[in-house]
Amino acid sequence: MTDTEVLIKEKLAAALAPIHIDIFYESHKHVGHAGAREGGGHFAVTIVSTQFTGNTLVQRYRMLFAAVDDLMKTAIHALSIQAKTPAEISQ
């Protein structure tokens, strides 16, 4: 796990108290892309939190981006997100 993955996980855990979280470093899929050349990483996040209950997908994304805002300006170039409630994963 990269340092940035650890930071993402810590920030999301503190802000959203997830019951499940996976973070994947995917920069190798974007070699030559402008963000990769500039040092920002590409990451995929799968997160399940009760805090998403009653929120639209856009609201969930906003919650997640608010939690990692400072990293979006430095260490993260792109973030792919799967944000679900516990009820959505048990269906």
N, C-alpha and C positions, 0 to 999 in steps of 0.2 A: 504494500500500500504506500503510495506517495505521500509526502508531507501535505500536499494540497488536499488529497483525499481525506486525510486525518482531520484537517481543519474544517473541511466541508461537513464531515460527520459530526464533529464536536458542535459546530454552530447550529446544525439542523436539530441535533439532539437537545440542545439547550432551548431552542425556540419552539420546537414542535412536539417534543416528547414522543417520538415515534415508537410504535411497537415493533416495527421492522424497518430496516434501512440497508440498502445496498448501494455502493458507489463504485463505478467502473471508470477507469482511465482509458479513454478512447483516442488519444492524440495520434496514435500510430495509424489510425484510419484516415487521418487528415494531413499527412505529410505533404508539405509544399503549400498548404493553405496559409493565407496571410496570418491568421491567428497563431498557427503553429510556429511560423517563422518569428513572430514577435514575442514568443515565450508563453502566451496564454494557453492553458490546456483545455482539452475537450473532455467532458465528463458526462456520464449518464447516471442518473439517480432514480432509484425506485424506493419510494417511501410510503409507509402506511401509518396514519395518525388519526386518532379520534378527533383531533382539532380540525380536520377537514370536513367533518360531518356538518351538513347544512350549507356548505360553501360550494360555489360553482368552481369549475376547473380554473377559470381565470383568477378567482380569489385565492385558490390554493397555490397557484403559481406565484402570485404576488406575495403570499406569506413566505414561500420558500425563498424567492429572490430577496426579500427583505432580510432574511436571516443570513444570507451570504453576500450581501451588497458590497462590502469592502473587498471581498475576493473577486467579485465580478469586474472590479476596476484594475485588478492586478494579475491574479493567478489563473482566473477562469476566462477563457475566450468563448466557450460554448457549453451549454448545459442542456442535456436532454432529460426530460422529467416524466416520470410516472408517479402521480400523487393520488393515493386511494385511501378510502376509509376502511376500517375493519370489515364492515358489512359488505363492501364491494369485493373484497378478496375471498369472502366465504361463499359467494354466489356460485 
